[in-house]
C-alpha cells in the first residue's frame, strides 16, 4: 500500500508542483482541515494521517475510521509546510473519498440484513492497484473482504470449469491437487451441479446469478437431502439493495456484491487552508 501511495503522489506531482512553487513562499507554515460535504461512514483517514505525518505535517485532530460522519464535520486538522500540504492534497482526498464511499455503501447493505444470519462480502471487482484499499474499506463498513488475491483460496469459476468436463470434474481435480489448508469454493449455475458439489465436499458453493426462486429451490433440495450443513452457500450476481433481503430470508450464508467496490459513489471531502504563519 505504501508503494502504491508513493506512485499516486509521483503521478500527481509529475516534474514538480509549478503552481505552488510559483505562488507559495518557501517554508510557509499553515494550518487547515479536511471537511466532509457528505453523510456516511469514514474510511481511510488513518491512512491519510500516516501519510501527512510521514511528510512532516503535524496532525492535530482526526476522527477514527468507521465513524459516522455528516456534512460539515471536520475529519482532520493539521499544521505544516504549505507546499507539502498542497502536494498531498489531491491524493489524500481522492483516496479517502473513495474509501469512505465504499465503506458507506457497504454499511448500508450490511444494515439491511442485520437481522439475518448472513454475511455480506465484497469481491475482487476493484480498481487496479486499489484492491487493498477497497478491501480495507469493506471491512470498515462491516462486510467480509472475501479474497484479497488469487492465492487466498480456491475459487473455481465458469472459465475454470470451461476447461474441464463439468463443475464436479473441476471440484475433484482441485481436491486432489490443493492442500487441505485451502478452502475450495465453486461457482455453479444449476440445481444438479449445486447438489453434486455439496455432496462431494465443496467448502463453499456459489450460486451464480440465480434468482430468488432458483436459490430457494437449491436450499429446499439440500434440506430435503439433509446435506445442507455440508457446505456454505453463497449467492452472487446482480444483487441490489432492493433484493438483498429476499436472498437473506432464504437462509444463504454469504451474499457477495461486486458493486460495493466497482460502483460505489465517492463521498465528497474538501481540504481547506485556514491560517498561515510567517
C-alpha positions as a LaTeX table, in Angstrom:
\begin{tabular}{lrrr}
\hline
Residue & $x$ (\AA) & $y$ (\AA) & $z$ (\AA) \\
\hline
Unk1 & 0.00 & 0.00 & 0.00 \\
Unk2 & 2.89 & 2.39 & 0.78 \\
Unk3 & 4.41 & 1.79 & $-2.66$ \\
Unk4 & 1.07 & 2.41 & $-4.34$ \\
Unk5 & 0.65 & 5.69 & $-2.49$ \\
Unk6 & 4.18 & 6.72 & $-3.47$ \\
Unk7 & 3.24 & 6.11 & $-7.09$ \\
Unk8 & $-0.01$ & 8.09 & $-6.71$ \\
Unk9 & 1.91 & 11.08 & $-5.36$ \\
Unk10 & 4.60 & 10.83 & $-8.03$ \\
Unk11 & 1.96 & 10.59 & $-10.76$ \\
Unk12 & 0.18 & 13.68 & $-9.46$ \\
Unk13 & 3.36 & 15.73 & $-8.96$ \\
Unk14 & 4.89 & 15.00 & $-12.33$ \\
Unk15 & 8.08 & 17.06 & $-12.61$ \\
Unk16 & 7.03 & 19.42 & $-9.83$ \\
Unk17 & 4.08 & 21.42 & $-8.50$ \\
Unk18 & 4.74 & 24.53 & $-10.56$ \\
Unk19 & 1.70 & 26.37 & $-9.17$ \\
Unk20 & 2.67 & 26.03 & $-5.51$ \\
Unk21 & 6.34 & 26.66 & $-6.25$ \\
Unk22 & 5.41 & 29.88 & $-8.06$ \\
Unk23 & 2.79 & 31.20 & $-5.63$ \\
Unk24 & 3.54 & 29.84 & $-2.17$ \\
Unk25 & 6.50 & 31.15 & $-0.21$ \\
Unk26 & 9.12 & 28.54 & 0.57 \\
Unk27 & 8.84 & 27.46 & 4.22 \\
Unk28 & 5.37 & 28.95 & 4.73 \\
Unk29 & 3.63 & 27.18 & 7.63 \\
Unk30 & $-0.17$ & 26.89 & 7.51 \\
Unk31 & $-2.98$ & 25.22 & 9.41 \\
Unk32 & $-6.07$ & 23.71 & 7.90 \\
Unk33 & $-8.58$ & 20.90 & 7.91 \\
Unk34 & $-10.33$ & 18.25 & 5.86 \\
Unk35 & $-14.10$ & 18.67 & 5.98 \\
Unk36 & $-16.88$ & 16.38 & 4.83 \\
Unk37 & $-19.58$ & 17.59 & 2.45 \\
Unk38 & $-21.49$ & 14.28 & 2.73 \\
Unk39 & $-23.07$ & 11.95 & 5.26 \\
Unk40 & $-21.64$ & 8.47 & 5.56 \\
Unk41 & $-19.02$ & 6.21 & 7.11 \\
Unk42 & $-15.43$ & 7.43 & 7.29 \\
Unk43 & $-12.67$ & 5.20 & 5.93 \\
Unk44 & $-9.06$ & 5.87 & 5.01 \\
Unk45 & $-8.46$ & 8.77 & 7.38 \\
Unk46 & $-5.98$ & 6.73 & 9.44 \\
Unk47 & $-4.01$ & 6.10 & 6.24 \\
Unk48 & $-4.11$ & 9.81 & 5.36 \\
Unk49 & $-2.96$ & 10.76 & 8.85 \\
Unk50 & 0.07 & 8.49 & 8.47 \\
Unk51 & 0.78 & 9.99 & 5.04 \\
Unk52 & 0.70 & 13.53 & 6.38 \\
Unk53 & 2.91 & 12.66 & 9.34 \\
Unk54 & 5.40 & 10.85 & 7.09 \\
Unk55 & 5.83 & 14.10 & 5.15 \\
Unk56 & 6.31 & 16.17 & 8.29 \\
Unk57 & 2.79 & 17.61 & 8.61 \\
Unk58 & 1.56 & 17.64 & 12.21 \\
Unk59 & $-1.92$ & 16.16 & 12.55 \\
Unk60 & $-3.67$ & 17.85 & 15.45 \\
Unk61 & $-7.05$ & 16.10 & 15.31 \\
Unk62 & $-8.64$ & 13.28 & 13.35 \\
Unk63 & $-11.69$ & 11.07 & 13.53 \\
Unk64 & $-11.27$ & 7.31 & 13.56 \\
Unk65 & $-12.12$ & 5.08 & 10.61 \\
Unk66 & $-15.63$ & 3.69 & 10.98 \\
Unk67 & $-17.01$ & 6.92 & 12.46 \\
Unk68 & $-20.42$ & 8.04 & 11.20 \\
Unk69 & $-19.96$ & 11.47 & 9.66 \\
Unk70 & $-22.26$ & 14.26 & 8.50 \\
Unk71 & $-21.88$ & 17.15 & 6.10 \\
Unk72 & $-19.83$ & 19.87 & 7.77 \\
Unk73 & $-17.90$ & 17.57 & 10.09 \\
Unk74 & $-14.17$ & 18.25 & 10.48 \\
Unk75 & $-12.40$ & 14.97 & 9.75 \\
Unk76 & $-8.85$ & 16.11 & 10.36 \\
Unk77 & $-6.94$ & 19.28 & 11.29 \\
Unk78 & $-3.25$ & 19.80 & 10.61 \\
Unk79 & $-0.29$ & 22.16 & 10.74 \\
Unk80 & 2.65 & 22.12 & 8.38 \\
Unk81 & 4.51 & 23.32 & 5.32 \\
Unk82 & 2.07 & 24.78 & 2.78 \\
Unk83 & 3.80 & 23.37 & $-0.31$ \\
Unk84 & 3.87 & 19.90 & 1.23 \\
Unk85 & 0.17 & 20.01 & 2.15 \\
Unk86 & $-0.75$ & 21.16 & $-1.36$ \\
Unk87 & 1.34 & 18.34 & $-2.83$ \\
Unk88 & $-0.52$ & 15.76 & $-0.72$ \\
Unk89 & $-3.98$ & 17.32 & $-1.07$ \\
Unk90 & $-5.48$ & 15.60 & $-4.11$ \\
Unk91 & $-4.06$ & 12.14 & $-3.43$ \\
Unk92 & $-5.24$ & 12.29 & 0.18 \\
Unk93 & $-8.72$ & 13.44 & $-0.77$ \\
Unk94 & $-9.17$ & 11.08 & $-3.71$ \\
Unk95 & $-8.21$ & 8.06 & $-1.66$ \\
Unk96 & $-10.19$ & 8.90 & 1.48 \\
Unk97 & $-13.28$ & 9.91 & $-0.51$ \\
Unk98 & $-13.28$ & 6.66 & $-2.46$ \\
Unk99 & $-12.68$ & 4.51 & 0.61 \\
Unk100 & $-15.40$ & 6.31 & 2.55 \\
Unk101 & $-17.81$ & 5.82 & $-0.35$ \\
Unk102 & $-17.15$ & 2.08 & $-0.35$ \\
Unk103 & $-17.50$ & 1.87 & 3.44 \\
Unk104 & $-20.75$ & 3.86 & 3.34 \\
Unk105 & $-22.36$ & 1.69 & 0.66 \\
Unk106 & $-21.16$ & $-1.44$ & 2.42 \\
Unk107 & $-22.56$ & $-0.36$ & 5.76 \\
Unk108 & $-25.95$ & 0.33 & 4.17 \\
Unk109 & $-26.14$ & $-3.19$ & 2.71 \\
Unk110 & $-24.93$ & $-4.77$ & 5.95 \\
Unk111 & $-27.61$ & $-2.94$ & 7.94 \\
Unk112 & $-30.33$ & $-4.10$ & 5.55 \\
Unk113 & $-29.69$ & $-7.73$ & 6.55 \\
Unk114 & $-28.54$ & $-7.24$ & 10.15 \\
Unk115 & $-31.49$ & $-9.30$ & 11.45 \\
Unk116 & $-30.45$ & $-12.38$ & 9.43 \\
Unk117 & $-27.66$ & $-14.89$ & 9.95 \\
Unk118 & $-25.84$ & $-13.97$ & 6.76 \\
Unk119 & $-22.52$ & $-12.39$ & 5.88 \\
Unk120 & $-22.21$ & $-9.65$ & 3.25 \\
Unk121 & $-18.95$ & $-9.88$ & 1.29 \\
Unk122 & $-17.12$ & $-7.95$ & $-1.39$ \\
Unk123 & $-15.44$ & $-9.36$ & $-4.48$ \\
Unk124 & $-12.23$ & $-8.73$ & $-6.45$ \\
Unk125 & $-14.07$ & $-6.28$ & $-8.71$ \\
Unk126 & $-11.90$ & $-3.38$ & $-7.59$ \\
Unk127 & $-9.97$ & $-0.71$ & $-9.46$ \\
Unk128 & $-6.44$ & $-1.74$ & $-10.50$ \\
Unk129 & $-3.87$ & $-1.13$ & $-7.72$ \\
Unk130 & $-6.61$ & $-0.06$ & $-5.29$ \\
Unk131 & $-7.72$ & $-3.54$ & $-4.24$ \\
Unk132 & $-6.18$ & $-3.47$ & $-0.77$ \\
Unk133 & $-7.65$ & $-0.03$ & $-0.07$ \\
Unk134 & $-11.08$ & $-1.17$ & $-1.25$ \\
Unk135 & $-10.87$ & $-4.31$ & 0.87 \\
Unk136 & $-9.96$ & $-2.26$ & 3.93 \\
Unk137 & $-12.97$ & $-0.03$ & 3.27 \\
Unk138 & $-15.22$ & $-3.10$ & 3.02 \\
Unk139 & $-14.03$ & $-4.19$ & 6.45 \\
Unk140 & $-14.62$ & $-0.72$ & 7.91 \\
Unk141 & $-18.15$ & $-0.85$ & 6.50 \\
Unk142 & $-18.83$ & $-4.16$ & 8.22 \\
Unk143 & $-18.50$ & $-6.64$ & 5.36 \\
Unk144 & $-16.25$ & $-9.61$ & 4.77 \\
Unk145 & $-13.39$ & $-8.86$ & 2.40 \\
Unk146 & $-13.61$ & $-12.18$ & 0.50 \\
Unk147 & $-10.34$ & $-12.91$ & $-1.36$ \\
Unk148 & $-7.57$ & $-10.35$ & $-1.35$ \\
Unk149 & $-5.69$ & $-12.18$ & $-4.10$ \\
Unk150 & $-5.70$ & $-15.38$ & $-6.12$ \\
Unk151 & $-3.66$ & $-17.31$ & $-3.56$ \\
Unk152 & $-6.10$ & $-16.84$ & $-0.67$ \\
Unk153 & $-8.29$ & $-19.81$ & $-1.55$ \\
Unk154 & $-9.50$ & $-21.90$ & $-4.45$ \\
Unk155 & $-12.41$ & $-20.26$ & $-6.28$ \\
Unk156 & $-13.45$ & $-22.28$ & $-9.32$ \\
Unk157 & $-15.34$ & $-20.01$ & $-11.70$ \\
Unk158 & $-17.05$ & $-20.53$ & $-15.06$ \\
Unk159 & $-13.86$ & $-20.08$ & $-17.07$ \\
Unk160 & $-12.04$ & $-22.68$ & $-14.98$ \\
Unk161 & $-14.98$ & $-25.05$ & $-15.45$ \\
Unk162 & $-14.90$ & $-24.41$ & $-19.21$ \\
Unk163 & $-11.51$ & $-26.16$ & $-19.31$ \\
Unk164 & $-12.94$ & $-29.25$ & $-17.57$ \\
Unk165 & $-15.73$ & $-31.71$ & $-18.30$ \\
Unk166 & $-18.08$ & $-30.37$ & $-15.62$ \\
Unk167 & $-18.19$ & $-28.45$ & $-12.34$ \\
Unk168 & $-17.82$ & $-31.73$ & $-10.46$ \\
Unk169 & $-14.75$ & $-32.65$ & $-12.52$ \\
Unk170 & $-13.18$ & $-29.29$ & $-11.68$ \\
Unk171 & $-14.00$ & $-29.71$ & $-7.98$ \\
Unk172 & $-12.48$ & $-33.19$ & $-7.80$ \\
Unk173 & $-9.30$ & $-32.00$ & $-9.54$ \\
Unk174 & $-8.97$ & $-29.17$ & $-7.03$ \\
Unk175 & $-9.47$ & $-31.54$ & $-4.08$ \\
Unk176 & $-6.74$ & $-33.78$ & $-5.48$ \\
Unk177 & $-4.20$ & $-31.05$ & $-6.19$ \\
Unk178 & $-4.69$ & $-28.44$ & $-3.46$ \\
Unk179 & $-3.52$ & $-28.56$ & 0.16 \\
Unk180 & $-6.08$ & $-29.29$ & 2.86 \\
Unk181 & $-5.22$ & $-25.88$ & 4.31 \\
Unk182 & $-7.01$ & $-24.04$ & 1.49 \\
Unk183 & $-10.78$ & $-23.83$ & 1.27 \\
Unk184 & $-12.38$ & $-24.74$ & $-2.06$ \\
Unk185 & $-15.27$ & $-22.73$ & $-3.46$ \\
Unk186 & $-17.02$ & $-23.50$ & $-6.73$ \\
Unk187 & $-19.42$ & $-21.48$ & $-8.83$ \\
Unk188 & $-22.49$ & $-23.33$ & $-10.15$ \\
Unk189 & $-25.41$ & $-22.35$ & $-12.35$ \\
Unk190 & $-27.86$ & $-25.24$ & $-11.91$ \\
Unk191 & $-29.59$ & $-27.20$ & $-9.16$ \\
Unk192 & $-27.97$ & $-30.50$ & $-10.20$ \\
Unk193 & $-24.46$ & $-29.05$ & $-10.14$ \\
Unk194 & $-25.10$ & $-27.48$ & $-6.74$ \\
Unk195 & $-26.23$ & $-30.80$ & $-5.29$ \\
Unk196 & $-23.27$ & $-32.71$ & $-6.74$ \\
Unk197 & $-20.72$ & $-30.21$ & $-5.46$ \\
Unk198 & $-22.23$ & $-30.18$ & $-1.96$ \\
Unk199 & $-22.27$ & $-33.98$ & $-1.91$ \\
Unk200 & $-18.60$ & $-34.07$ & $-2.92$ \\
Unk201 & $-17.30$ & $-31.77$ & $-0.23$ \\
Unk202 & $-17.01$ & $-28.25$ & $-1.63$ \\
Unk203 & $-16.40$ & $-25.91$ & 1.29 \\
Unk204 & $-18.46$ & $-23.20$ & $-0.37$ \\
Unk205 & $-20.90$ & $-23.44$ & $-3.27$ \\
Unk206 & $-21.63$ & $-20.17$ & $-5.04$ \\
Unk207 & $-25.00$ & $-19.91$ & $-6.76$ \\
Unk208 & $-24.08$ & $-17.64$ & $-9.64$ \\
Unk209 & $-26.73$ & $-15.27$ & $-10.98$ \\
Unk210 & $-29.59$ & $-17.37$ & $-9.64$ \\
Unk211 & $-32.79$ & $-15.51$ & $-8.87$ \\
Unk212 & $-34.58$ & $-15.99$ & $-5.56$ \\
Unk213 & $-36.82$ & $-18.77$ & $-6.89$ \\
Unk214 & $-33.85$ & $-20.76$ & $-8.17$ \\
Unk215 & $-31.95$ & $-20.16$ & $-4.94$ \\
Unk216 & $-34.90$ & $-21.32$ & $-2.86$ \\
Unk217 & $-35.11$ & $-24.49$ & $-4.94$ \\
Unk218 & $-31.46$ & $-25.27$ & $-4.20$ \\
Unk219 & $-31.81$ & $-24.60$ & $-0.46$ \\
Unk220 & $-35.01$ & $-26.66$ & $-0.22$ \\
Unk221 & $-33.43$ & $-29.61$ & $-2.02$ \\
Unk222 & $-30.30$ & $-29.51$ & 0.17 \\
Unk223 & $-32.52$ & $-29.51$ & 3.25 \\
Unk224 & $-34.58$ & $-32.39$ & 1.86 \\
Unk225 & $-31.42$ & $-34.44$ & 1.25 \\
Unk226 & $-30.14$ & $-33.47$ & 4.73 \\
Unk227 & $-26.83$ & $-32.24$ & 3.35 \\
Unk228 & $-27.36$ & $-28.51$ & 3.84 \\
Unk229 & $-24.73$ & $-28.47$ & 6.59 \\
Unk230 & $-22.01$ & $-29.86$ & 4.30 \\
Unk231 & $-21.20$ & $-26.60$ & 2.54 \\
Unk232 & $-21.64$ & $-22.87$ & 2.95 \\
Unk233 & $-23.97$ & $-21.43$ & 0.32 \\
Unk234 & $-23.04$ & $-18.13$ & $-1.29$ \\
Unk235 & $-25.13$ & $-16.12$ & $-3.74$ \\
Unk236 & $-23.70$ & $-13.57$ & $-6.12$ \\
Unk237 & $-24.60$ & $-11.66$ & $-9.24$ \\
Unk238 & $-26.80$ & $-8.63$ & $-9.67$ \\
Unk239 & $-27.94$ & $-8.43$ & $-6.05$ \\
Unk240 & $-29.14$ & $-4.93$ & $-5.13$ \\
Unk241 & $-30.41$ & $-3.10$ & $-2.08$ \\
Unk242 & $-33.92$ & $-3.98$ & $-3.27$ \\
Unk243 & $-33.29$ & $-7.75$ & $-3.42$ \\
Unk244 & $-30.69$ & $-8.46$ & $-0.74$ \\
Unk245 & $-33.27$ & $-9.10$ & 2.00 \\
Unk246 & $-35.13$ & $-11.56$ & $-0.25$ \\
Unk247 & $-31.94$ & $-13.64$ & $-0.52$ \\
Unk248 & $-31.15$ & $-13.33$ & 3.19 \\
Unk249 & $-34.59$ & $-14.69$ & 4.05 \\
Unk250 & $-33.80$ & $-17.91$ & 2.18 \\
Unk251 & $-31.08$ & $-18.84$ & 4.66 \\
Unk252 & $-27.98$ & $-18.43$ & 2.49 \\
Unk253 & $-24.70$ & $-17.99$ & 4.33 \\
Unk254 & $-22.93$ & $-15.37$ & 2.20 \\
Unk255 & $-24.11$ & $-12.63$ & $-0.15$ \\
Unk256 & $-21.26$ & $-11.23$ & $-2.25$ \\
Unk257 & $-21.74$ & $-7.96$ & $-4.10$ \\
Unk258 & $-19.20$ & $-6.62$ & $-6.58$ \\
Unk259 & $-20.96$ & $-3.27$ & $-6.86$ \\
Unk260 & $-19.75$ & $-2.33$ & $-3.38$ \\
Unk261 & $-16.31$ & $-1.69$ & $-4.84$ \\
Unk262 & $-16.87$ & $-1.16$ & $-8.56$ \\
Unk263 & $-19.91$ & 1.12 & $-8.44$ \\
Unk264 & $-19.98$ & 2.96 & $-5.10$ \\
Unk265 & $-20.06$ & 6.75 & $-5.23$ \\
Unk266 & $-17.15$ & 8.51 & $-3.56$ \\
Unk267 & $-18.05$ & 10.83 & $-0.72$ \\
Unk268 & $-17.19$ & 14.50 & $-1.14$ \\
Unk269 & $-14.48$ & 15.98 & 1.10 \\
Unk270 & $-12.57$ & 19.26 & 0.87 \\
Unk271 & $-9.22$ & 20.38 & 2.25 \\
Unk272 & $-9.21$ & 23.98 & 3.45 \\
Unk273 & $-6.17$ & 26.05 & 4.42 \\
Unk274 & $-7.42$ & 28.35 & 7.13 \\
Unk275 & $-4.47$ & 30.23 & 8.54 \\
Unk276 & $-0.90$ & 31.00 & 7.54 \\
Unk277 & 2.07 & 31.76 & 9.73 \\
Unk278 & 5.19 & 33.62 & 8.72 \\
\hline
\end{tabular}
